[in-house]
Amino acid sequence: MHLISLTQPLANRAAEIAIECRLRGADAIYVAVAEFYSTQLISLDHEMLERGKQLVTTVTPQASCDMLSSTVKENPSSYSLNNGENN
């Protein structure tokens, strides 16, 4: 895990997202970070999942675990229990 600084460009993008997707400011920051890193947004917040999916892939924690479990089952040799990281 690493911390991500809220830079001015990221804050500006979050403000745009808040307006475009009708999200609260803090929720828009999470969407902006997911967009910046081209990754999925995992949340239990129904509003953020629904409104954020306009810009990024949004999933619940359970759905994310199910997808990971399915991927590991299909290719178990690609994953290791060492520090929770793949090989």
N, C-alpha and C positions, 0 to 999 in steps of 0.2 A: 504494500500500500504506500502511496505517496500523496502528499498534499499538492493541490493545484492552486496557484495564486490567481486571484481574480484581477486580471489585467484590465486596463481601460478598454482595449478592443473586445475582450470577452464580455465585459460589463455592458458595452454598447450593443453587442449582439444579443445579449440577454434582454435588454430593454426592447429591442425590436421584436424578439420572440414573444415577450410578454404582451405586446400590442397585437401581433399577428395571431397568436394562439389563444388570447384572452386568459393568460396564466398570471398567477401571482409572481412577484419579482423573484423570490427565492426559488420557486419551481422553474421559472424560466432560466435561471442560472444552471440548474441541473440539465435541462434540455440543451442549453448552449454548450456545456462541457461535453455531453454525449455527441453532439454534432461536431464539435471541434476535433474530438478524438475518433470520430467515425465508429462509434460503438453503440451498443444498445443501452437503453435506459431501463433499469430494473427498479420497480417501485410498487408499493401497495396503494399509492394514491390514485384512485380511479380517475379523478379529473386530470391529473398530469399524464396518466397513461392514454386517455382519450384525446386530449388536446395536443399532447406532444408528438403523437404518432404522425402528425402532418409533416414532421421534419426528421424524426429518427425512429428507429425500431423501438417499440416499447413493450415490455413484458413484465409479468409479475415474478416474484422470486420463485414461486412454484414452477411456473412455465420455464423459467431459465434453468432450474435444476433438472426438469424433465428433458429439456433439449440436450443438456450436458450429459445426462445419464444415457440417453439414446446414442449420442456421439461416441461415448466411451464403449458402449456395448458393441457398436459397429466396428471399432478399431481399438481394442483394449491395449495393444502393444504400444500405442502412441502416448499413453498416459502412465504416470508413476505416482506413487504416494509420497515421494520424496519432496518435502517442503510444499506440497500442493501444486507444484509446477509441472508442466508437461516437459517431456524430453525433447 
